[in-house]
Amino acid sequence: MPEPSSPLSRRPLPIQPGVGAALLAHLLNALVQAVPGALGAALVLLPGEGRTTGTEVLAAVGAAVGAMVGDGPGWVTVPGQGEEPLAVALVLDREPVPADAGSAAAALPGLALAVGVLREWAGETARAEQMVHMVQYRRVIEQAKGLVMAATGSDAAAAFATLARASQHFNVRLRNLAVALVELVGGAPAEGPDDPAAVVVPGERDRSAAERMWAALASGGATGGGRGEA
């Protein structure tokens, strides 16, 4: 039987805090209220790689729940059958009966749906934050384009394409490269958003990429090839 500290029984759910946690807590509380003698319920995310049998699920979750409740209350665990690798554990103040497993199983589809929605929400939130950062640094990116245009005699579209190729070639984010380039040529910190948490501070890799790019442009060379982060 796995130890309670094993990844199978302790792995956290990758969801947004606050609203996400409140949603899952509401669904679990509804399960507790629907089962007479229920003291609490827990949702467990199982490892995504490989196949885990129902017996292993019950053993792992049971070990974790058993460690919490000791020899007093009873408990029942039910693994999910859908795409989300979940299991729900129900802690009772009595010995479990078959109806308890049925109640837990009935709650799993709703819990799995909630986790799926929260995963998608987290992904969309991350993408939205990236777009906000790009908008906040649009002025700096325009300044970097101006530097490339002055060095190469190209138009705005070609200058942006040069920045994009350099970002891919050196495997750095475009906005970080733009900030590093503006600071390199200007000799002063680049403009940034008012929110200190959103300020981009170029790392050593970003500044090295900017230096190599600017040296190539100054010598009439070009940067390109490779594949990296946009």
C-alpha positions in Angstrom: 0.0 0.0 0.0 1.5 3.4 -0.9 2.5 5.8 1.8 0.2 8.8 2.5 3.0 11.1 1.3 3.2 9.4 -2.1 2.5 11.5 -5.3 -0.6 9.4 -5.9 -2.3 10.5 -2.8 -0.9 14.0 -2.3 -0.6 15.5 -5.8 -2.3 19.0 -5.8 -4.9 20.0 -8.4 -3.5 22.6 -10.9 -6.3 25.1 -10.6 -6.7 28.8 -10.0 -6.9 29.8 -6.3 -9.9 31.7 -4.9 -12.9 31.1 -7.1 -11.6 27.7 -8.3 -11.0 26.4 -4.8 -14.4 27.8 -3.7 -16.2 26.0 -6.6 -14.7 22.6 -5.7 -15.3 23.2 -2.0 -19.0 23.9 -2.8 -19.3 20.7 -4.7 -17.6 18.6 -2.0 -19.7 20.3 0.7 -22.9 19.4 -1.3 -21.7 15.7 -1.3 -21.1 15.8 2.5 -24.6 17.3 3.1 -26.2 14.6 0.9 -24.7 11.7 2.8 -25.9 11.1 6.4 -23.0 10.8 8.8 -20.4 12.3 6.4 -17.7 14.3 8.2 -15.9 15.6 5.1 -14.9 14.8 1.5 -11.7 15.2 -0.5 -10.8 15.3 -4.2 -7.6 13.7 -5.4 -5.9 14.2 -8.8 -4.2 11.0 -9.9 -1.0 10.8 -12.0 -1.7 11.4 -15.6 1.0 9.1 -17.0 0.3 5.3 -17.2 -2.7 3.4 -16.1 -3.8 3.2 -12.4 -6.1 0.4 -11.4 -9.1 1.0 -9.2 -7.4 -1.1 -6.5 -4.3 1.1 -6.5 -6.5 4.2 -6.4 -8.5 2.9 -3.4 -5.3 1.8 -1.6 -3.5 5.2 -2.1 -6.4 7.4 -1.3 -7.4 5.1 1.6 -3.9 5.3 3.0 -4.1 9.1 3.0 -7.6 9.3 4.5 -6.8 6.6 7.0 -3.7 8.5 8.2 -5.9 11.5 8.9 -8.8 9.8 10.6 -7.0 7.0 12.3 -9.0 4.1 13.6 -12.1 6.2 14.5 -14.4 7.2 11.6 -14.9 5.1 8.5 -14.2 6.2 4.9 -15.0 5.2 1.3 -13.0 6.1 -1.9 -14.3 5.9 -5.5 -12.1 6.4 -8.6 -13.4 8.3 -11.6 -14.0 6.7 -15.0 -13.7 9.7 -17.3 -10.9 11.6 -18.9 -10.0 13.5 -15.7 -7.9 11.1 -13.5 -9.8 11.8 -10.2 -10.9 10.0 -7.1 -13.2 11.2 -4.3 -12.8 10.2 -0.7 -15.7 10.4 1.8 -15.0 10.4 5.6 -17.8 9.1 7.7 -18.6 8.9 11.4 -19.8 5.3 11.0 -19.0 2.2 9.0 -19.6 2.8 5.2 -22.5 1.2 3.3 -22.9 0.6 -0.4 -25.0 3.7 -0.8 -22.1 5.8 0.3 -20.0 4.7 -2.7 -22.9 5.4 -4.9 -23.2 8.9 -3.6 -19.5 9.5 -4.1 -19.6 8.1 -7.7 -22.6 10.3 -8.5 -20.7 13.4 -7.5 -17.6 12.6 -9.6 -18.9 13.7 -13.0 -19.7 17.1 -11.7 -16.3 17.4 -10.0 -14.5 16.2 -13.1 -16.4 18.8 -15.2 -15.5 21.5 -12.8 -11.8 20.6 -12.9 -11.8 20.6 -16.7 -13.4 24.0 -16.8 -10.9 25.4 -14.3 -8.0 23.9 -16.3 -9.3 25.7 -19.4 -9.9 28.9 -17.5 -6.4 28.8 -16.1 -5.0 28.4 -19.7 -7.1 31.3 -21.0 -6.1 33.5 -18.1 -2.4 32.8 -18.8 -2.8 33.7 -22.5 -4.7 36.8 -21.6 -2.0 37.9 -19.3 0.6 37.4 -22.1 -1.4 39.6 -24.4 -1.7 42.3 -21.7 2.0 42.3 -21.3 2.5 42.7 -25.1 0.1 45.6 -25.2 1.8 47.2 -22.2 5.2 47.0 -23.9 4.0 48.0 -27.4 5.7 51.3 -27.1 9.0 49.7 -26.3 8.6 47.2 -29.2 7.9 50.2 -31.5 11.1 51.8 -30.2 13.0 48.6 -30.9 11.5 48.5 -34.4 12.7 52.1 -34.9 16.3 51.1 -33.9 16.2 48.2 -36.4 14.8 50.5 -39.2 17.6 53.0 -38.6 20.3 50.4 -38.6 19.0 48.5 -41.7 17.1 51.1 -43.7 14.1 48.7 -43.7 10.4 49.5 -43.2 8.3 48.8 -40.1 7.1 45.4 -41.2 10.6 44.2 -42.1 12.0 45.5 -38.8 9.3 43.6 -36.8 10.1 40.5 -38.8 13.8 41.0 -37.9 12.9 41.2 -34.2 10.7 38.1 -34.5 13.5 36.1 -36.2 16.0 37.2 -33.6 13.6 36.2 -30.8 13.3 32.7 -32.3 17.0 32.5 -33.1 18.1 33.3 -29.6 15.1 31.6 -28.0 14.0 34.6 -25.9 10.7 36.4 -25.7 10.2 39.2 -28.1 9.2 41.8 -25.5 12.2 40.9 -23.4 14.5 41.2 -26.5 12.9 44.6 -27.3 13.4 45.9 -23.8 17.0 44.7 -23.7 17.7 46.2 -27.1 16.2 49.6 -26.2 18.2 49.7 -22.9 21.4 48.6 -24.7 21.2 51.3 -27.3 19.7 54.0 -25.1 21.8 53.4 -22.1 18.9 53.8 -19.8 15.9 51.8 -18.5 13.1 51.3 -21.0 9.6 52.5 -20.4 7.3 50.0 -18.7 3.8 49.6 -17.3 2.7 51.4 -14.1 2.2 48.1 -12.3 5.6 47.1 -10.8 4.5 43.4 -10.9 4.2 43.6 -14.7 7.6 45.2 -15.3 9.9 43.1 -17.5 13.5 43.0 -16.3 15.7 41.4 -19.1 17.9 38.6 -17.9 21.4 37.8 -18.9 20.2 35.7 -21.8 18.0 38.5 -23.1 20.8 41.1 -22.9 23.2 38.8 -24.6 20.7 38.2 -27.4 20.3 42.0 -27.8 24.0 42.6 -27.9 24.6 39.9 -30.5 21.6 41.1 -32.6 22.8 44.7 -32.5 26.3 43.7 -33.4 25.0 41.8 -36.4 22.9 44.7 -37.5 25.7 47.2 -37.1 28.0 45.0 -39.2 25.4 44.5 -41.9 24.7 40.9 -41.0 21.3 39.2 -40.3 19.9 37.0 -37.5 17.7 34.1 -38.3 17.2 30.4 -38.2 16.6 28.3 -35.2 13.3 28.0 -33.3 12.4 29.5 -30.0 9.9 31.4 -28.0 7.8 34.1 -29.6 
